[in-house]
Structures are given as C-alpha cells and as structure tokens.
Amino acid sequence: MEDKIKTALEAIRPSLQNDGGDIEYISTVDKTVNVRLKGHCATCAYSQLTLKNGIENYLKNTVDEDIVVVNHA
C-alpha cells in the first residue's frame, strides 16, 4: 500500500507546486498517512481543506477508502 500512496502523492504534487507549495511523504501507520505540507501550503489558510478535500479524498479514491491523511508541520 505504501508504494500506491507514494505514487498517488507524486501524481498530485505538480498541482501543489503550481501554487508554490509541496508535499512530503513521511510514513504510513495502519491507514493513517503522515505527510508534511511545505512552501505556501504549509502556511496557507486553506491548507486543511487541501489536505482533507483534496489529498485525502484523492488517496481514498485511488488507494483505500479508509485512509486518513495527517499533516505534521
């Protein structure tokens, strides 16, 4: 599952980078994916929306519906 998560995150990185941000994969524990939002994404007021409505939903649709994504700033 970790390889699928990393592949999915690589697929969405360009969208984050276009807005001056980025995402770093940290680890997966059970079905919790630990990431670090970087650049503009780290300080953006909408980062939680990006994390939950964007990144988490994408991973739920492409990897596993029970995934939860957590940002470690």
N, C-alpha and C positions, 0 to 999 in steps of 0.2 A: 504494500500500500504506500510506503514511503516514496518509492520511485514514481508512482502515479501522482502523488501530491506535488513532488518537485517538478514534474513535467507540466502539471496544470499551472503551478505558480509561474513557471517560465513563460507560459502562454499569455499570462495577463500582465507580466512585468512591463512590456512596451507601453501599455495604456497608462500605467502609473508613472513611468519615466517621461512620457509626453507631458505630464503635468508637473514635472520637476520632483517627483518622488521615486520611491523604490520599495521593494520588499525583500527581506532576508529571511530565509527559512532557518529555524533554529532546531526544532525537533518535533517528533510526534510521540505522544504518550497516550496509549489506547486510541481514542478517536479525537483527541484534542491536538490540534496543530498549533504549535507555538511559532510565531513569526515576529519580526521587528519591522515596523514601518519606518522608512528613512526619508531624508530630504523633506520636501514640502508636505509629504504625507504624515510625517511624524508630528508636525505642529498644526496641521490643518484642523479647523473646527469641525469638518465633516469626516474626519478620519474613522470614527466609529461607524458611520454609515457606509463608507467604503469597505471597511473590514467586514461588517455583517451582511449588508445588502449586495455587495459586490464580490469580494473574495470568498467569504464563507458560502454564499449561495452557489458560486461557480464550482467550488470544491464539492459541495453536496450534489450537484448535478452531474459532475464528471467523475467523481471518485467514490463517495459514500454518503448517503443521505443523513447519517448520524454525526458527521464531522462538526466540530466546534472549533473556531479559529480564535486564538487569543494573542493580542499584541503585547509584547514585552518591551516597553520603551526604554 
